[in-house]
Amino acid sequence: MTKQGKAAGQFTISNELGLHFRAAAMVVRTAGAFKSRATISNGSAKASASSVLDLLTLAATRGTTVTISAEGDDAVDAVEALGALINRHFAE
């Protein structure tokens, strides 16, 4: 699952509204705290974790399993923080 400078994990969106605008903004804010470049994918659709508009194109509704990937010096920490945000249901 992890290599030096790379990390990935799968997480299920479980909040009622899915990855909506406010939740996407929280993802961008969280991703911005890390040097690593993070992406989130939903099947073949892939989005930068630093772009609200990209994230909204994923159409990740409740029950969707997404893959979070990161590359960089703090990739593992970035994936863990973004995954924790999803697991906390975006504080909803």
PDB file as gemmi writes it, atoms N, CA and C in Angstrom:
CRYST1    1.000    1.000    1.000  90.00  90.00  90.00 P 1                      
ATOM      1  N   MET A   1       0.822  -1.195   0.000  1.00  0.00           N  
ATOM      2  CA  MET A   1       0.000   0.000   0.000  1.00  0.00           C  
ATOM      3  C   MET A   1       0.861   1.252   0.000  1.00  0.00           C  
ATOM      4  N   THR A   2       1.947   1.249   0.702  1.00  0.00           N  
ATOM      5  CA  THR A   2       2.757   2.461   0.727  1.00  0.00           C  
ATOM      6  C   THR A   2       4.167   2.171   0.241  1.00  0.00           C  
ATOM      7  N   LYS A   3       4.755   3.155  -0.395  1.00  0.00           N  
ATOM      8  CA  LYS A   3       6.152   3.152  -0.790  1.00  0.00           C  
ATOM      9  C   LYS A   3       6.707   4.469  -0.294  1.00  0.00           C  
ATOM     10  N   GLN A   4       8.013   4.591  -0.281  1.00  0.00           N  
ATOM     11  CA  GLN A   4       8.572   5.860   0.143  1.00  0.00           C  
ATOM     12  C   GLN A   4       8.109   6.947  -0.812  1.00  0.00           C  
ATOM     13  N   GLY A   5       7.427   7.957  -0.257  1.00  0.00           N  
ATOM     14  CA  GLY A   5       6.954   9.061  -1.063  1.00  0.00           C  
ATOM     15  C   GLY A   5       5.619   8.836  -1.728  1.00  0.00           C  
ATOM     16  N   LYS A   6       5.022   7.653  -1.543  1.00  0.00           N  
ATOM     17  CA  LYS A   6       3.710   7.371  -2.135  1.00  0.00           C  
ATOM     18  C   LYS A   6       2.837   6.669  -1.104  1.00  0.00           C  
ATOM     19  N   ALA A   7       1.544   6.951  -1.170  1.00  0.00           N  
ATOM     20  CA  ALA A   7       0.596   6.279  -0.286  1.00  0.00           C  
ATOM     21  C   ALA A   7      -0.770   6.275  -0.947  1.00  0.00           C  
ATOM     22  N   ALA A   8      -1.591   5.323  -0.562  1.00  0.00           N  
ATOM     23  CA  ALA A   8      -2.953   5.252  -1.091  1.00  0.00           C  
ATOM     24  C   ALA A   8      -3.826   4.509  -0.094  1.00  0.00           C  
ATOM     25  N   GLY A   9      -5.106   4.787  -0.154  1.00  0.00           N  
ATOM     26  CA  GLY A   9      -6.060   4.094   0.689  1.00  0.00           C  
ATOM     27  C   GLY A   9      -7.464   4.257   0.140  1.00  0.00           C  
ATOM     28  N   GLN A  10      -8.332   3.334   0.482  1.00  0.00           N  
ATOM     29  CA  GLN A  10      -9.724   3.413   0.050  1.00  0.00           C  
ATOM     30  C   GLN A  10     -10.608   3.756   1.239  1.00  0.00           C  
ATOM     31  N   PHE A  11     -11.585   4.634   0.973  1.00  0.00           N  
ATOM     32  CA  PHE A  11     -12.487   5.113   2.011  1.00  0.00           C  
ATOM     33  C   PHE A  11     -13.884   5.224   1.425  1.00  0.00           C  
ATOM     34  N   THR A  12     -14.886   4.969   2.250  1.00  0.00           N  
ATOM     35  CA  THR A  12     -16.270   5.042   1.795  1.00  0.00           C  
ATOM     36  C   THR A  12     -16.926   6.305   2.316  1.00  0.00           C  
ATOM     37  N   ILE A  13     -17.521   7.041   1.399  1.00  0.00           N  
ATOM     38  CA  ILE A  13     -18.260   8.255   1.751  1.00  0.00           C  
ATOM     39  C   ILE A  13     -19.559   7.808   2.425  1.00  0.00           C  
ATOM     40  N   SER A  14     -19.742   8.197   3.678  1.00  0.00           N  
ATOM     41  CA  SER A  14     -20.925   7.712   4.394  1.00  0.00           C  
ATOM     42  C   SER A  14     -21.847   8.814   4.903  1.00  0.00           C  
ATOM     43  N   ASN A  15     -21.460  10.073   4.697  1.00  0.00           N  
ATOM     44  CA  ASN A  15     -22.376  11.132   5.128  1.00  0.00           C  
ATOM     45  C   ASN A  15     -23.523  11.235   4.131  1.00  0.00           C  
ATOM     46  N   GLU A  16     -24.645  11.726   4.601  1.00  0.00           N  
ATOM     47  CA  GLU A  16     -25.884  11.727   3.813  1.00  0.00           C  
ATOM     48  C   GLU A  16     -25.773  12.460   2.484  1.00  0.00           C  
ATOM     49  N   LEU A  17     -25.054  13.576   2.446  1.00  0.00           N  
ATOM     50  CA  LEU A  17     -25.004  14.390   1.231  1.00  0.00           C  
ATOM     51  C   LEU A  17     -23.831  14.053   0.309  1.00  0.00           C  
ATOM     52  N   GLY A  18     -22.989  13.108   0.693  1.00  0.00           N  
ATOM     53  CA  GLY A  18     -21.860  12.741  -0.144  1.00  0.00           C  
ATOM     54  C   GLY A  18     -20.808  13.840  -0.179  1.00  0.00           C  
ATOM     55  N   LEU A  19     -20.015  13.850  -1.235  1.00  0.00           N  
ATOM     56  CA  LEU A  19     -18.944  14.832  -1.382  1.00  0.00           C  
ATOM     57  C   LEU A  19     -19.509  16.083  -2.053  1.00  0.00           C  
ATOM     58  N   HIS A  20     -20.237  16.877  -1.263  1.00  0.00           N  
ATOM     59  CA  HIS A  20     -20.867  18.101  -1.751  1.00  0.00           C  
ATOM     60  C   HIS A  20     -19.902  19.268  -1.575  1.00  0.00           C  
ATOM     61  N   PHE A  21     -20.332  20.483  -1.876  1.00  0.00           N  
ATOM     62  CA  PHE A  21     -19.428  21.640  -1.907  1.00  0.00           C  
ATOM     63  C   PHE A  21     -18.696  21.870  -0.588  1.00  0.00           C  
ATOM     64  N   ARG A  22     -19.413  21.898   0.536  1.00  0.00           N  
ATOM     65  CA  ARG A  22     -18.759  22.172   1.818  1.00  0.00           C  
ATOM     66  C   ARG A  22     -17.752  21.082   2.161  1.00  0.00           C  
ATOM     67  N   ALA A  23     -18.125  19.830   1.906  1.00  0.00           N  
ATOM     68  CA  ALA A  23     -17.210  18.717   2.165  1.00  0.00           C  
ATOM     69  C   ALA A  23     -15.983  18.802   1.254  1.00  0.00           C  
ATOM     70  N   ALA A  24     -16.196  19.152  -0.004  1.00  0.00           N  
ATOM     71  CA  ALA A  24     -15.072  19.301  -0.939  1.00  0.00           C  
ATOM     72  C   ALA A  24     -14.140  20.420  -0.485  1.00  0.00           C  
ATOM     73  N   ALA A  25     -14.703  21.495   0.031  1.00  0.00           N  
ATOM     74  CA  ALA A  25     -13.877  22.598   0.537  1.00  0.00           C  
ATOM     75  C   ALA A  25     -13.038  22.140   1.732  1.00  0.00           C  
ATOM     76  N   MET A  26     -13.591  21.272   2.554  1.00  0.00           N  
ATOM     77  CA  MET A  26     -12.840  20.729   3.688  1.00  0.00           C  
ATOM     78  C   MET A  26     -11.694  19.843   3.199  1.00  0.00           C  
ATOM     79  N   VAL A  27     -11.937  19.085   2.138  1.00  0.00           N  
ATOM     80  CA  VAL A  27     -10.887  18.245   1.558  1.00  0.00           C  
ATOM     81  C   VAL A  27      -9.751  19.133   1.048  1.00  0.00           C  
ATOM     82  N   VAL A  28     -10.099  20.200   0.322  1.00  0.00           N  
ATOM     83  CA  VAL A  28      -9.088  21.118  -0.215  1.00  0.00           C  
ATOM     84  C   VAL A  28      -8.277  21.740   0.911  1.00  0.00           C  
ATOM     85  N   ARG A  29      -8.942  22.171   1.968  1.00  0.00           N  
ATOM     86  CA  ARG A  29      -8.262  22.777   3.113  1.00  0.00           C  
ATOM     87  C   ARG A  29      -7.309  21.769   3.769  1.00  0.00           C  
ATOM     88  N   THR A  30      -7.771  20.550   3.936  1.00  0.00           N  
ATOM     89  CA  THR A  30      -6.945  19.515   4.556  1.00  0.00           C  
ATOM     90  C   THR A  30      -5.754  19.166   3.662  1.00  0.00           C  
ATOM     91  N   ALA A  31      -5.997  18.979   2.385  1.00  0.00           N  
ATOM     92  CA  ALA A  31      -4.921  18.641   1.442  1.00  0.00           C  
ATOM     93  C   ALA A  31      -3.878  19.747   1.379  1.00  0.00           C  
ATOM     94  N   GLY A  32      -4.314  20.987   1.541  1.00  0.00           N  
ATOM     95  CA  GLY A  32      -3.408  22.120   1.479  1.00  0.00           C  
ATOM     96  C   GLY A  32      -2.424  22.193   2.632  1.00  0.00           C  
ATOM     97  N   ALA A  33      -2.664  21.425   3.670  1.00  0.00           N  
ATOM     98  CA  ALA A  33      -1.767  21.422   4.829  1.00  0.00           C  
ATOM     99  C   ALA A  33      -0.538  20.541   4.606  1.00  0.00           C  
ATOM    100  N   PHE A  34      -0.498  19.847   3.467  1.00  0.00           N  
ATOM    101  CA  PHE A  34       0.589  18.912   3.187  1.00  0.00           C  
ATOM    102  C   PHE A  34       1.346  19.318   1.933  1.00  0.00           C  
ATOM    103  N   LYS A  35       2.603  18.929   1.877  1.00  0.00           N  
ATOM    104  CA  LYS A  35       3.422  19.201   0.694  1.00  0.00           C  
ATOM    105  C   LYS A  35       3.098  18.234  -0.441  1.00  0.00           C  
ATOM    106  N   SER A  36       2.645  17.048  -0.106  1.00  0.00           N  
ATOM    107  CA  SER A  36       2.348  16.028  -1.099  1.00  0.00           C  
ATOM    108  C   SER A  36       1.182  16.437  -1.989  1.00  0.00           C  
ATOM    109  N   ARG A  37       1.206  15.927  -3.197  1.00  0.00           N  
ATOM    110  CA  ARG A  37       0.111  16.150  -4.141  1.00  0.00           C  
ATOM    111  C   ARG A  37      -0.858  14.976  -3.996  1.00  0.00           C  
ATOM    112  N   ALA A  38      -2.100  15.271  -3.646  1.00  0.00           N  
ATOM    113  CA  ALA A  38      -3.096  14.221  -3.416  1.00  0.00           C  
ATOM    114  C   ALA A  38      -4.167  14.234  -4.497  1.00  0.00           C  
ATOM    115  N   THR A  39      -4.628  13.047  -4.850  1.00  0.00           N  
ATOM    116  CA  THR A  39      -5.734  12.902  -5.789  1.00  0.00           C  
ATOM    117  C   THR A  39      -6.758  11.963  -5.184  1.00  0.00           C  
ATOM    118  N   ILE A  40      -7.991  12.143  -5.618  1.00  0.00           N  
ATOM    119  CA  ILE A  40      -9.076  11.262  -5.186  1.00  0.00           C  
ATOM    120  C   ILE A  40      -9.735  10.733  -6.441  1.00  0.00           C  
ATOM    121  N   SER A  41      -9.963   9.434  -6.467  1.00  0.00           N  
ATOM    122  CA  SER A  41     -10.594   8.844  -7.651  1.00  0.00           C  
ATOM    123  C   SER A  41     -11.831   8.045  -7.263  1.00  0.00           C  
ATOM    124  N   ASN A  42     -12.749   8.036  -8.195  1.00  0.00           N  
ATOM    125  CA  ASN A  42     -14.010   7.312  -8.083  1.00  0.00           C  
ATOM    126  C   ASN A  42     -14.134   6.529  -9.381  1.00  0.00           C  
ATOM    127  N   GLY A  43     -13.694   5.278  -9.350  1.00  0.00           N  
ATOM    128  CA  GLY A  43     -13.651   4.503 -10.586  1.00  0.00           C  
ATOM    129  C   GLY A  43     -12.613   5.105 -11.518  1.00  0.00           C  
ATOM    130  N   SER A  44     -13.022   5.422 -12.734  1.00  0.00           N  
ATOM    131  CA  SER A  44     -12.077   5.991 -13.705  1.00  0.00           C  
ATOM    132  C   SER A  44     -11.959   7.506 -13.584  1.00  0.00           C  
ATOM    133  N   ALA A  45     -12.848   8.134 -12.819  1.00  0.00           N  
ATOM    134  CA  ALA A  45     -12.796   9.589 -12.631  1.00  0.00           C  
ATOM    135  C   ALA A  45     -11.758   9.917 -11.564  1.00  0.00           C  
ATOM    136  N   LYS A  46     -10.909  10.902 -11.857  1.00  0.00           N  
ATOM    137  CA  LYS A  46      -9.829  11.273 -10.943  1.00  0.00           C  
ATOM    138  C   LYS A  46      -9.835  12.784 -10.769  1.00  0.00           C  
ATOM    139  N   ALA A  47      -9.633  13.247  -9.518  1.00  0.00           N  
ATOM    140  CA  ALA A  47      -9.666  14.678  -9.228  1.00  0.00           C  
ATOM    141  C   ALA A  47      -8.531  15.068  -8.305  1.00  0.00           C  
ATOM    142  N   SER A  48      -8.039  16.269  -8.497  1.00  0.00           N  
ATOM    143  CA  SER A  48      -7.043  16.826  -7.593  1.00  0.00           C  
ATOM    144  C   SER A  48      -7.723  17.149  -6.266  1.00  0.00           C  
ATOM    145  N   ALA A  49      -7.089  16.783  -5.166  1.00  0.00           N  
ATOM    146  CA  ALA A  49      -7.638  17.085  -3.844  1.00  0.00           C  
ATOM    147  C   ALA A  49      -7.489  18.556  -3.501  1.00  0.00           C  
ATOM    148  N   SER A  50      -6.869  19.320  -4.384  1.00  0.00           N  
ATOM    149  CA  SER A  50      -6.699  20.755  -4.131  1.00  0.00           C  
ATOM    150  C   SER A  50      -7.653  21.613  -4.953  1.00  0.00           C  
ATOM    151  N   SER A  51      -8.645  20.986  -5.594  1.00  0.00           N  
ATOM    152  CA  SER A  51      -9.601  21.725  -6.417  1.00  0.00           C  
ATOM    153  C   SER A  51     -11.035  21.319  -6.101  1.00  0.00           C  
ATOM    154  N   VAL A  52     -11.801  22.248  -5.559  1.00  0.00           N  
ATOM    155  CA  VAL A  52     -13.204  21.970  -5.244  1.00  0.00           C  
ATOM    156  C   VAL A  52     -13.960  21.542  -6.499  1.00  0.00           C  
ATOM    157  N   LEU A  53     -13.762  22.258  -7.597  1.00  0.00           N  
ATOM    158  CA  LEU A  53     -14.485  21.922  -8.823  1.00  0.00           C  
ATOM    159  C   LEU A  53     -14.136  20.528  -9.319  1.00  0.00           C  
ATOM    160  N   ASP A  54     -12.859  20.168  -9.276  1.00  0.00           N  
ATOM    161  CA  ASP A  54     -12.460  18.813  -9.672  1.00  0.00           C  
ATOM    162  C   ASP A  54     -13.161  17.776  -8.800  1.00  0.00           C  
ATOM    163  N   LEU A  55     -13.170  18.013  -7.492  1.00  0.00           N  
ATOM    164  CA  LEU A  55     -13.770  17.057  -6.570  1.00  0.00           C  
ATOM    165  C   LEU A  55     -15.262  16.883  -6.819  1.00  0.00           C  
ATOM    166  N   LEU A  56     -15.945  17.971  -7.146  1.00  0.00           N  
ATOM    167  CA  LEU A  56     -17.386  17.877  -7.399  1.00  0.00           C  
ATOM    168  C   LEU A  56     -17.692  17.042  -8.639  1.00  0.00           C  
ATOM    169  N   THR A  57     -16.764  16.988  -9.595  1.00  0.00           N  
ATOM    170  CA  THR A  57     -17.002  16.187 -10.805  1.00  0.00           C  
ATOM    171  C   THR A  57     -16.983  14.691 -10.522  1.00  0.00           C  
ATOM    172  N   LEU A  58     -16.492  14.290  -9.358  1.00  0.00           N  
ATOM    173  CA  LEU A  58     -16.478  12.868  -9.017  1.00  0.00           C  
ATOM    174  C   LEU A  58     -17.876  12.320  -8.772  1.00  0.00           C  
ATOM    175  N   ALA A  59     -18.819  13.192  -8.450  1.00  0.00           N  
ATOM    176  CA  ALA A  59     -20.193  12.773  -8.145  1.00  0.00           C  
ATOM    177  C   ALA A  59     -20.192  11.642  -7.113  1.00  0.00           C  
ATOM    178  N   ALA A  60     -19.426  11.818  -6.042  1.00  0.00           N  
ATOM    179  CA  ALA A  60     -19.293  10.805  -4.999  1.00  0.00           C  
ATOM    180  C   ALA A  60     -20.429  10.946  -3.999  1.00  0.00           C  
ATOM    181  N   THR A  61     -21.447  10.148  -4.171  1.00  0.00           N  
ATOM    182  CA  THR A  61     -22.605  10.170  -3.289  1.00  0.00           C  
ATOM    183  C   THR A  61     -22.374   9.224  -2.108  1.00  0.00           C  
ATOM    184  N   ARG A  62     -23.323   9.232  -1.195  1.00  0.00           N  
ATOM    185  CA  ARG A  62     -23.242   8.346  -0.030  1.00  0.00           C  
ATOM    186  C   ARG A  62     -23.082   6.900  -0.496  1.00  0.00           C  
ATOM    187  N   GLY A  63     -22.138   6.204   0.111  1.00  0.00           N  
ATOM    188  CA  GLY A  63     -21.879   4.809  -0.232  1.00  0.00           C  
ATOM    189  C   GLY A  63     -20.794   4.613  -1.279  1.00  0.00           C  
ATOM    190  N   THR A  64     -20.309   5.690  -1.863  1.00  0.00           N  
ATOM    191  CA  THR A  64     -19.252   5.606  -2.864  1.00  0.00           C  
ATOM    192  C   THR A  64     -17.909   5.338  -2.182  1.00  0.00           C  
ATOM    193  N   THR A  65     -17.168   4.373  -2.700  1.00  0.00           N  
ATOM    194  CA  THR A  65     -15.814   4.130  -2.212  1.00  0.00           C  
ATOM    195  C   THR A  65     -14.848   4.863  -3.126  1.00  0.00           C  
ATOM    196  N   VAL A  66     -14.030   5.713  -2.533  1.00  0.00           N  
ATOM    197  CA  VAL A  66     -13.047   6.486  -3.287  1.00  0.00           C  
ATOM    198  C   VAL A  66     -11.648   6.026  -2.899  1.00  0.00           C  
ATOM    199  N   THR A  67     -10.713   6.252  -3.800  1.00  0.00           N  
ATOM    200  CA  THR A  67      -9.313   5.964  -3.526  1.00  0.00           C  
ATOM    201  C   THR A  67      -8.576   7.285  -3.401  1.00  0.00           C  
ATOM    202  N   ILE A  68      -7.883   7.448  -2.299  1.00  0.00           N  
ATOM    203  CA  ILE A  68      -7.054   8.633  -2.085  1.00  0.00           C  
ATOM    204  C   ILE A  68      -5.609   8.211  -2.304  1.00  0.00           C  
ATOM    205  N   SER A  69      -4.920   8.932  -3.181  1.00  0.00           N  
ATOM    206  CA  SER A  69      -3.509   8.675  -3.462  1.00  0.00           C  
ATOM    207  C   SER A  69      -2.732   9.956  -3.230  1.00  0.00           C  
ATOM    208  N   ALA A  70      -1.501   9.813  -2.773  1.00  0.00           N  
ATOM    209  CA  ALA A  70      -0.655  10.990  -2.571  1.00  0.00           C  
ATOM    210  C   ALA A  70       0.782  10.630  -2.914  1.00  0.00           C  
ATOM    211  N   GLU A  71       1.503  11.630  -3.414  1.00  0.00           N  
ATOM    212  CA  GLU A  71       2.923  11.486  -3.712  1.00  0.00           C  
ATOM    213  C   GLU A  71       3.658  12.668  -3.104  1.00  0.00           C  
ATOM    214  N   GLY A  72       4.732  12.372  -2.394  1.00  0.00           N  
ATOM    215  CA  GLY A  72       5.529  13.421  -1.775  1.00  0.00           C  
ATOM    216  C   GLY A  72       6.063  12.974  -0.432  1.00  0.00           C  
ATOM    217  N   ASP A  73       6.796  13.865   0.204  1.00  0.00           N  
ATOM    218  CA  ASP A  73       7.460  13.536   1.469  1.00  0.00           C  
ATOM    219  C   ASP A  73       6.500  13.164   2.591  1.00  0.00           C  
ATOM    220  N   ASP A  74       5.309  13.759   2.604  1.00  0.00           N  
ATOM    221  CA  ASP A  74       4.345  13.476   3.673  1.00  0.00           C  
ATOM    222  C   ASP A  74       3.093  12.777   3.140  1.00  0.00           C  
ATOM    223  N   ALA A  75       3.290  11.918   2.140  1.00  0.00           N  
ATOM    224  CA  ALA A  75       2.168  11.242   1.475  1.00  0.00           C  
ATOM    225  C   ALA A  75       1.324  10.408   2.431  1.00  0.00           C  
ATOM    226  N   VAL A  76       1.976   9.656   3.297  1.00  0.00           N  
ATOM    227  CA  VAL A  76       1.232   8.805   4.236  1.00  0.00           C  
ATOM    228  C   VAL A  76       0.367   9.667   5.149  1.00  0.00           C  
ATOM    229  N   ASP A  77       0.921  10.735   5.668  1.00  0.00           N  
ATOM    230  CA  ASP A  77       0.165  11.625   6.551  1.00  0.00           C  
ATOM    231  C   ASP A  77      -1.003  12.266   5.813  1.00  0.00           C  
ATOM    232  N   ALA A  78      -0.796  12.642   4.554  1.00  0.00           N  
ATOM    233  CA  ALA A  78      -1.865  13.268   3.772  1.00  0.00           C  
ATOM    234  C   ALA A  78      -3.021  12.297   3.562  1.00  0.00           C  
ATOM    235  N   VAL A  79      -2.713  11.075   3.179  1.00  0.00           N  
ATOM    236  CA  VAL A  79      -3.769  10.069   2.969  1.00  0.00           C  
ATOM    237  C   VAL A  79      -4.504   9.798   4.274  1.00  0.00           C  
ATOM    238  N   GLU A  80      -3.760   9.672   5.356  1.00  0.00           N  
ATOM    239  CA  GLU A  80      -4.399   9.417   6.655  1.00  0.00           C  
ATOM    240  C   GLU A  80      -5.314  10.568   7.063  1.00  0.00           C  
ATOM    241  N   ALA A  81      -4.881  11.802   6.868  1.00  0.00           N  
ATOM    242  CA  ALA A  81      -5.693  12.960   7.260  1.00  0.00           C  
ATOM    243  C   ALA A  81      -6.949  13.072   6.393  1.00  0.00           C  
ATOM    244  N   LEU A  82      -6.803  12.860   5.091  1.00  0.00           N  
ATOM    245  CA  LEU A  82      -7.974  12.934   4.209  1.00  0.00           C  
ATOM    246  C   LEU A  82      -8.929  11.783   4.488  1.00  0.00           C  
ATOM    247  N   GLY A  83      -8.386  10.611   4.744  1.00  0.00           N  
ATOM    248  CA  GLY A  83      -9.233   9.465   5.091  1.00  0.00           C  
ATOM    249  C   GLY A  83      -9.969   9.684   6.404  1.00  0.00           C  
ATOM    250  N   ALA A  84      -9.297  10.279   7.380  1.00  0.00           N  
ATOM    251  CA  ALA A  84      -9.936  10.565   8.670  1.00  0.00           C  
ATOM    252  C   ALA A  84     -11.079  11.556   8.489  1.00  0.00           C  
ATOM    253  N   LEU A  85     -10.899  12.528   7.608  1.00  0.00           N  
ATOM    254  CA  LEU A  85     -11.956  13.497   7.322  1.00  0.00           C  
ATOM    255  C   LEU A  85     -13.192  12.784   6.769  1.00  0.00           C  
ATOM    256  N   ILE A  86     -12.979  11.870   5.843  1.00  0.00           N  
ATOM    257  CA  ILE A  86     -14.095  11.100   5.280  1.00  0.00           C  
ATOM    258  C   ILE A  86     -14.724  10.218   6.356  1.00  0.00           C  
ATOM    259  N   ASN A  87     -13.892   9.563   7.143  1.00  0.00           N  
ATOM    260  CA  ASN A  87     -14.414   8.679   8.190  1.00  0.00           C  
ATOM    261  C   ASN A  87     -15.175   9.434   9.272  1.00  0.00           C  
ATOM    262  N   ARG A  88     -14.889  10.726   9.447  1.00  0.00           N  
ATOM    263  CA  ARG A  88     -15.631  11.571  10.403  1.00  0.00           C  
ATOM    264  C   ARG A  88     -16.865  12.171   9.745  1.00  0.00           C  
ATOM    265  N   HIS A  89     -17.214  11.715   8.554  1.00  0.00           N  
ATOM    266  CA  HIS A  89     -18.401  12.185   7.837  1.00  0.00           C  
ATOM    267  C   HIS A  89     -18.364  13.691   7.587  1.00  0.00           C  
ATOM    268  N   PHE A  90     -17.151  14.228   7.379  1.00  0.00           N  
ATOM    269  CA  PHE A  90     -16.980  15.659   7.122  1.00  0.00           C  
ATOM    270  C   PHE A  90     -17.595  16.516   8.230  1.00  0.00           C  
ATOM    271  N   ALA A  91     -17.594  15.999   9.452  1.00  0.00           N  
ATOM    272  CA  ALA A  91     -18.108  16.690  10.636  1.00  0.00           C  
ATOM    273  C   ALA A  91     -19.576  17.075  10.501  1.00  0.00           C  
ATOM    274  N   GLU A  92     -20.332  16.271   9.786  1.00  0.00           N  
ATOM    275  CA  GLU A  92     -21.771  16.552   9.636  1.00  0.00           C  
ATOM    276  C   GLU A  92     -22.582  15.786  10.648  1.00  0.00           C  
TER     277      GLU A  92                                                      
END                                                                             
